[in-house]
Amino acid sequence: MIQTISDDDFRKLTNFIKAEYGITLQEKRQLVTSRLSSLVSEQGFNDFGPFVNNLLKERNPQKMELVLNRLTTNYTFFMRETEHFDFFTKVIMPELVRKYQKKKSIAIWSAGCSSGEEPYNLTMCIKEFLGLQASQWDTRILATDISQQALAKAKKGIYEVPDTVPAIWRKKYFKKIEGSRYAVTPDVRNNVIFQTFNLMDPIKFRTKFDVIFCRNVMIYFDQPTKDALVRRFYDVTNPGGYLMISHSENLSKDAPYVTVAPSTFQKK
Ligand SMILES: C[S@@+](CC[C@H](N)C(=O)[O-])C[C@H]1O[C@@H](n2cnc3c(N)ncnc32)[C@H](O)[C@@H]1O
């Protein structure tokens, strides 16, 4: 049964989620109540009032995770917006290989990687490009998300592989488990480092990045939150480095990047 939520509880809940995770739900009352109603009863509450109070008081990460999992989508798939992978392989990889010929190390971040298809897909592009030289390069990808559930699936690396994945890749980079279930091969798996990270937090990784993929994540954020995150991305990007967002997203006009292809931006 869909429960109702008072104006006050709705405001408290959505303000909290916005402040902690950047996710804007103020206009989405219907979505919030329909997606959270069953969780309210599953956790033994009669209505939203005590549920919201408990959530805000305890700030229990496991409980927050359950809420976030209902309110956001982890939807992702191999070869999603494949133009980005083409641009990455045809334009970015040749540039990076020229640039880092000596140190043989490139830094890529999949921010909001969900269940891992995106960073594994990038790994396959890198391996295709580098061929036999791949073992001489450090191409490890940092892949982060706020959802433990999505990251647990990512770490397992087991998927129903869609037909859009080229047959030759399926052979090279996956091992059949049973039926249509495949596991990514250990060398693909080991090229990705998964970590929990909330994109609202200050970005303090040891390295700066040559490429940041942050696709279909900022759709949840309002403009000021998005602008601030894009500035933080810019600060941790090497000169000449790239930011890729989804085709359905935009950067504001005063974003510091230069547009070089659809939804592809460069720090000049
Ligand atoms: C739709 S998936 C995008 C997956 C992949 N990048 C793609 O384009 O297919 C969006 C992901 O963003 C994550 N996310 C939402 N808000 C976040 C935040 N504040 N910090 C980190 N990840 C967040 C969600 O957990 C979800 O896994």
The ligand as an SDF file (V2000), in Angstrom:
LIG
                    3D

 27 29  0  0  0  0  0  0  0  0999 V2000
   22.4380    5.0630  -14.0360 C   0  0  0  0  0  0  0  0  0  0  0  0
   23.8910    4.6300  -13.1730 S   0  0  0  0  0  0  0  0  0  0  0  0
   25.1460    5.0930  -14.3630 C   0  0  0  0  0  0  0  0  0  0  0  0
   26.0930    3.9590  -14.6840 C   0  0  0  0  0  0  0  0  0  0  0  0
   27.0500    4.2270  -15.8480 C   0  0  0  0  0  0  0  0  0  0  0  0
   27.8700    5.3790  -15.5910 N   0  0  0  0  0  0  0  0  0  0  0  0
   26.2970    4.3540  -17.1340 C   0  0  0  0  0  0  0  0  0  0  0  0
   26.2510    5.4520  -17.7120 O   0  0  0  0  0  0  0  0  0  0  0  0
   25.7370    3.3640  -17.6070 O   0  0  0  0  0  0  0  0  0  0  0  0
   23.9850    5.9830  -11.9940 C   0  0  0  0  0  0  0  0  0  0  0  0
   24.8500    5.6520  -10.8010 C   0  0  0  0  0  0  0  0  0  0  0  0
   25.1350    6.8580  -10.0850 O   0  0  0  0  0  0  0  0  0  0  0  0
   25.2680    6.5260   -8.7250 C   0  0  0  0  0  0  0  0  0  0  0  0
   25.1710    7.7370   -7.8880 N   0  0  0  0  0  0  0  0  0  0  0  0
   24.0770    8.5280   -7.6890 C   0  0  0  0  0  0  0  0  0  0  0  0
   24.3840    9.5180   -6.8240 N   0  0  0  0  0  0  0  0  0  0  0  0
   25.6920    9.3460   -6.4780 C   0  0  0  0  0  0  0  0  0  0  0  0
   26.5730   10.0450   -5.6050 C   0  0  0  0  0  0  0  0  0  0  0  0
   26.1980   11.1180   -4.8990 N   0  0  0  0  0  0  0  0  0  0  0  0
   27.8500    9.5930   -5.4910 N   0  0  0  0  0  0  0  0  0  0  0  0
   28.2530    8.5050   -6.1830 C   0  0  0  0  0  0  0  0  0  0  0  0
   27.4630    7.7960   -7.0160 N   0  0  0  0  0  0  0  0  0  0  0  0
   26.1940    8.2220   -7.1500 C   0  0  0  0  0  0  0  0  0  0  0  0
   24.1420    5.5190   -8.5060 C   0  0  0  0  0  0  0  0  0  0  0  0
   24.3940    4.7040   -7.3630 O   0  0  0  0  0  0  0  0  0  0  0  0
   24.1750    4.7170   -9.8190 C   0  0  0  0  0  0  0  0  0  0  0  0
   24.9100    3.5250   -9.7100 O   0  0  0  0  0  0  0  0  0  0  0  0
  1  2  1  0
  2  3  1  0
  2 10  1  0
  3  4  1  0
  4  5  1  0
  5  6  1  0
  5  7  1  0
  7  8  2  0
  7  9  1  0
 10 11  1  0
 11 12  1  0
 11 26  1  0
 12 13  1  0
 13 14  1  0
 13 24  1  0
 14 15  1  0
 14 23  1  0
 15 16  2  0
 16 17  1  0
 17 18  1  0
 17 23  2  0
 18 19  1  0
 18 20  2  0
 20 21  1  0
 21 22  2  0
 22 23  1  0
 24 25  1  0
 24 26  1  0
 26 27  1  0
M  CHG  2   2   1   9  -1
M  END
$$$$
